Amino acid sequence: MLYGILVATKSCDDAVHVTQRAAMLAGNLKDATLDIFSVVTPAGTRRIVSWMRGSEHHAERAQQERTMRRLSRQSAYLREQYGIRCTIASGVGALAAQVAARVRATAADMVVVGGRDLHCTGLSTASGEATRIARASGRPVLLVRNEPRCAYARVAVPVDFSGDALRVTDTVMRLLPEAHITFLHSYRVAGQGAMLNAGVTDRTIDDFRLQAQRRAQAAFSTFLERLGRPLTKFSLVLTAQPEALATRTYLRTVKPDLIALADGADSLLLGWLNDSTPWTVLTATRCDVLLLAPPQARTVHDARHAAAMASTPATPEHAAQAVANGAP
C-alpha cells in the first residue's frame, strides 16, 4: 500500500534537512512516495514587491519560478543520494491552507515541516504552524528540528491511555517499526494534599500510591492489548510528577530522537496544544516532534488564493510513585 509523504516549506526557508529526513523516512517505508511542496506566503510576496518595486502578481510569479528551480535541484540531489524519486510543486497563499489543498490533491498520508532557528525563539512560530497544518490537513505532521544524521531510534510518547494515545502509538509503529518507544504516564493520588493536611500517615498515603501505581500498570496492559499489533521494543515510565515536569525531565535526561503527541478531544494531551506548555518544554530539548491531528480535523480555506500548483475512551485513575521499566 502506497504511503505518501508531503514535505511542506515556505519558499524563503532553507529546508534541506527537512527534505533529507523525509527521504530517509520514504526509504524505510515500502512503496512510499515523496512530494516536495513549497509555498510563497503573502509576507514573502510583500518583501519581494518592495524590493522589485513591481506588482504583487509579478512578484509571486518570479518567486514561484525561483522556488521551482530550487525544488528541481533538491529533487535531483535526493534522487542521487537516496535513490528517491519525488514530485515537486509550489503554491501561493497561507501555508496551512495551501498544504491542506495539496494533501487533498495528492492524497498524502503525512506532512513533514521544519525551518530555521528551531532551537530557540523560532520554535514557537514553527510549532504554531505545525499545529495549524495538522488541523487543516487532518494528517500527522513531523516537525524536523535537527540534521538527519541517522534513523529515529528512540521515541518518547506521553500517554493517557486514551484513543488519541492509541492513534499516536499506531502511527509511530507504522512509520518507525524498528524504533524503541518509551511511554510516559503521569498519575496522581486523588486527595493527596487533603490527606497530608489532615495528618494522614505517610504509610497510608504510600498504600494509596501503590494502589494507584498498580491501576496505572493494569491500564497500560489493557492499552497494549487494544493496539491490535505486537509491540516488542518498548518501556514504560510511570511518575507522580505533573505531565509537563515529567516530560521535561525525561527529555533532558534521556534525549530521545523524537516525541509524538496527539491533538484530540478525548485526550488529556489536548492541553498541550492549548497553551505554551509543550513548546516551553521543547525549548529545553532538541528532539523532533510528531504531532497527530484530531480524528476529524477542520479544513482551513485560503480566501486569498485558490490552491496554485506549479506541477502536478476512558483514561485511568491517576496516582503516584515514579517507576521506570527498562528505559533505553
C-alpha atoms as one frame of an Amber mdcrd trajectory, in Angstrom:
protein
   0.000   0.000   0.000   1.401   3.373  -1.013   2.282   5.823   1.763   2.519
   9.432   0.662   4.898  11.862   2.386   4.488  15.582   1.679   7.343  17.948
   2.517   5.951  21.447   3.069   8.164  24.525   3.262   7.987  28.247   2.728
   9.768  29.470  -0.375  12.180  31.505   1.768  13.155  28.615   4.058  16.419
  26.720   3.918  14.877  23.300   4.445  17.475  20.850   3.168  17.447  18.950
   6.475  13.661  18.589   6.210  13.740  17.025   2.742  16.602  14.742   3.779
  14.638  13.466   6.802  11.595  12.886   4.608  13.736  10.979   2.101  15.075
   8.776   4.904  11.526   8.006   6.042  10.438   7.246   2.490  13.433   4.956
   2.028  12.495   2.961   5.136   8.872   2.513   4.086   7.731   0.136   1.395
   6.179   1.793  -1.667   6.407   5.316  -0.210   6.030   8.403  -2.386   7.617
  11.813  -1.741   6.192  15.166  -2.778   8.063  18.432  -2.115   5.745  21.418
  -1.899   6.911  24.988  -1.347   4.567  27.884  -0.611   5.061  31.551  -1.468
   3.410  33.237   1.515   1.874  36.735   1.499   4.643  38.036   3.772   7.300
  36.749   1.388   5.495  38.309  -1.558   5.349  41.719   0.134   9.108  41.669
   0.682   9.685  40.890  -2.999   7.242  43.615  -4.125   9.128  46.150  -2.019
  12.476  45.029  -3.439  11.358  44.809  -7.102   9.119  47.887  -6.970   6.666
  45.922  -9.081   3.236  44.400  -8.862   2.259  41.630  -6.476   1.397  39.338
  -9.389   4.849  39.700 -10.940   6.484  39.209  -7.567   4.544  35.987  -6.975
   5.426  34.685 -10.415   9.124  35.494 -10.005   9.219  33.872  -6.581   7.487
  30.736  -7.866   9.977  30.426 -10.720  12.898  30.668  -8.302  11.188  28.208
  -5.994  10.690  25.634  -8.753  14.347  25.890  -9.764  15.366  25.276  -6.160
  12.984  22.334  -5.838  14.364  20.828  -9.043  17.866  20.919  -7.580  16.627
  19.333  -4.348  14.826  16.614  -6.287  17.962  15.769  -8.253  20.002  15.638
  -5.023  17.542  13.273  -3.308  17.477  11.019  -6.343  21.283  10.846  -6.373
  21.874  10.494  -2.619  18.875   8.417  -1.503  17.591   6.833  -4.693  14.228
   8.517  -4.092  12.190   9.934  -6.939   9.868  12.743  -5.926   7.386  15.186
  -7.398   7.675  18.934  -6.859   5.121  21.723  -6.733   4.639  25.255  -5.461
   1.667  27.323  -4.312   0.819  30.872  -3.286  -1.079  31.797  -0.126  -1.320
  30.922   3.541   0.874  27.956   4.415  -1.678  25.773   6.275  -4.422  26.242
   3.688  -2.100  25.592   0.761  -0.698  22.467   2.387  -4.214  21.204   3.131
  -5.139  21.692  -0.536  -2.019  19.866  -1.654  -2.774  16.981   0.726  -6.207
  16.634  -0.858  -4.738  16.774  -4.358  -2.038  14.162  -3.734  -3.781  12.032
  -1.056  -0.673  12.396   1.147  -0.630  10.418   4.397   1.667  12.706   6.408
   3.316  16.129   6.251   6.929  16.967   7.098   7.795  20.562   8.020  10.714
  22.449   9.514  12.611  25.696   9.202  15.277  27.878  10.698  16.052  28.712
  14.329  14.009  25.873  15.772  16.252  25.521  18.825  15.203  28.838  20.353
  12.677  31.579  19.638  11.671  30.223  16.238  10.222  27.111  17.858   7.058
  28.934  18.918   6.317  30.049  15.350   7.206  26.682  13.858   5.101  24.771
  16.397   2.138  27.029  15.719   2.449  26.389  12.001   2.745  22.643  12.584
  -0.438  22.686  14.693  -2.363  24.665  12.065  -1.196  22.342   9.288  -2.174
  19.252  11.303  -5.658  20.624  11.934  -6.134  21.924   8.387  -4.903  18.796
   6.623  -6.031  16.132   9.091  -2.657  14.410   8.700   0.230  13.678  11.086
   2.831  16.442  10.959   6.525  15.830  11.627   8.392  18.935  12.805  12.073
  18.443  11.944  14.461  20.417  14.136  17.738  18.543  13.621  20.088  17.370
  10.906  19.044  13.804   9.959  22.264  12.008  10.870  20.581   8.639  11.465
  17.171   6.995  11.602  14.910   7.649  14.597  15.823   5.025  17.205  14.288
   6.337  20.469  10.772   7.753  20.518   9.004   9.243  23.563   5.201   9.029
  23.670   3.338  10.704  26.583   0.171   8.626  27.076  -3.088   8.870  28.984
  -4.256   5.515  27.530  -6.999   7.256  25.517  -7.998   6.707  21.919  -5.662
   9.527  20.883  -2.741   7.803  22.582  -3.610   4.693  20.575  -3.549   6.729
  17.358  -0.142   8.166  18.198   1.322   4.768  19.049  -0.112   3.120  15.953
   1.334   5.872  13.746   4.784   5.612  15.327   4.781   1.816  14.963   3.838
   2.119  11.287   6.402   4.806  10.477   9.238   3.520  12.659   8.881  -0.244
  13.152  12.451  -0.610  14.442  12.356   2.235  16.973  12.215   1.804  20.763
   9.115   3.521  22.172   9.148   4.856  25.736   5.668   5.542  27.087   5.455
   8.344  29.670   2.465   8.370  32.013   1.843  10.839  34.843  -0.597   9.915
  37.576  -1.604  11.349  40.920  -3.141  10.133  44.163  -6.557  11.756  44.375
  -6.820  13.892  47.508  -3.154  13.535  48.473  -2.916  17.177  49.512  -6.028
  16.917  51.670  -4.680  13.751  53.298  -1.421  15.478  54.157  -3.256  18.445
  55.663  -5.467  16.077  57.663  -2.436  14.361  59.186  -2.843  11.030  57.396
   0.254   8.907  57.991   2.886   8.531  55.310   2.365   4.771  55.318  -1.324
   5.189  54.447  -0.507   7.622  51.644   2.130   5.207  50.339  -0.526   2.492
  50.247  -2.728   4.747  48.113   0.228   5.446  45.828   0.950   1.757  45.423
  -2.674   1.046  44.552  -2.676   3.874  42.034   0.557   2.614  40.512  -0.927
  -0.850  40.087  -4.033   0.605  38.455  -1.844   2.507  36.002   0.141  -0.617
  35.173  -3.109  -2.546  34.605  -4.387   0.246  32.359  -1.153   0.060  30.362
  -1.586  -3.696  29.886  -5.093  -3.074  28.553  -3.700  -0.319  26.331  -1.217
  -2.740  24.761  -3.997  -5.231  24.091  -6.023  -2.536  22.327  -3.161  -1.787
  19.939  -4.056  -4.814  17.864  -0.455  -5.479  16.825   2.601  -6.776  18.681
   4.954  -4.229  20.209   8.420  -5.586  21.024  10.690  -2.594  21.670   9.113
  -0.511  24.407   9.360   0.611  28.017   7.018   2.353  30.447   7.852   5.247
  32.755   5.290   5.945  35.484   5.698   9.101  37.520   3.776  11.096  40.113
   5.143  14.352  38.720   2.903  16.656  36.668   2.990  15.788  32.969   4.921
  18.831  31.779   7.581  18.493  34.503   7.906  14.735  33.997   8.264  15.144
  30.234  10.795  17.961  30.553  12.888  15.879  32.963  12.765  12.820  30.735
  13.650  14.728  27.558  16.607  16.422  29.219  17.899  13.185  30.749  17.327
  10.598  28.035  17.396  12.878  24.965  15.148  10.849  22.618  15.230  11.430
  18.873  11.507  12.122  18.594   8.495  12.907  20.777   4.993  12.097  19.500
   1.885  13.972  20.673  -1.848  13.861  19.928  -4.306  16.666  19.362  -7.761
  15.256  20.123 -10.912  15.983  22.054 -10.816  12.824  24.189  -7.199  13.159
  25.205  -5.578  14.843  28.181  -2.823  15.751  25.742  -5.136  18.314  24.149
  -3.954  20.700  26.844  -0.524  20.549  25.271  -1.860  22.462  22.299  -3.997
  24.965  24.155  -1.175  26.734  25.965   2.575  27.176  25.766   3.458  24.203
  27.984   4.635  21.755  25.304   6.707  24.266  23.450   8.192  25.599  26.703
   9.222  22.022  27.449  10.647  21.506  23.987  12.752  24.670  24.012  14.973
  22.883  26.530  15.411  19.917  24.194  16.424  19.258  20.620  14.228  16.341
  19.649  11.958  16.360  16.617   8.180  16.379  17.122   5.436  14.232  15.579
   2.005  15.823  16.009  -1.222  13.991  15.207  -4.286  15.881  14.104  -7.747
  15.398  15.651  -9.741  12.493  14.181 -11.970  14.981  12.348  -9.695  17.898
  11.583 -11.242  21.171  10.474 -10.442  22.231   6.917  -8.975  25.735   6.661
  -9.738  27.601   3.442  -7.406  30.118   1.859  -9.603  33.085   0.999  -6.831
  34.932  -0.817  -5.842  32.272  -3.346  -7.148  29.010  -4.646  -4.519  26.285
  -4.380  -1.999  27.352  -7.012   0.093  24.406  -8.126   3.162  24.754 -10.338
   3.122  20.999 -11.047   1.345  18.241 -10.545 -12.039   6.036  25.676 -11.547
   6.211  29.080  -8.470   7.417  30.964  -7.277   5.501  34.050  -7.392   6.882
  37.549  -4.358   8.930  38.440  -1.906   8.012  41.159   1.804   8.294  42.420
   5.427   6.927  42.814   7.886   7.035  39.958   8.654   3.723  38.316  10.835
   3.253  35.249  10.832  -0.023  33.389  13.782  -0.538  31.064  14.029   2.933
  29.537  16.811   2.953  26.932
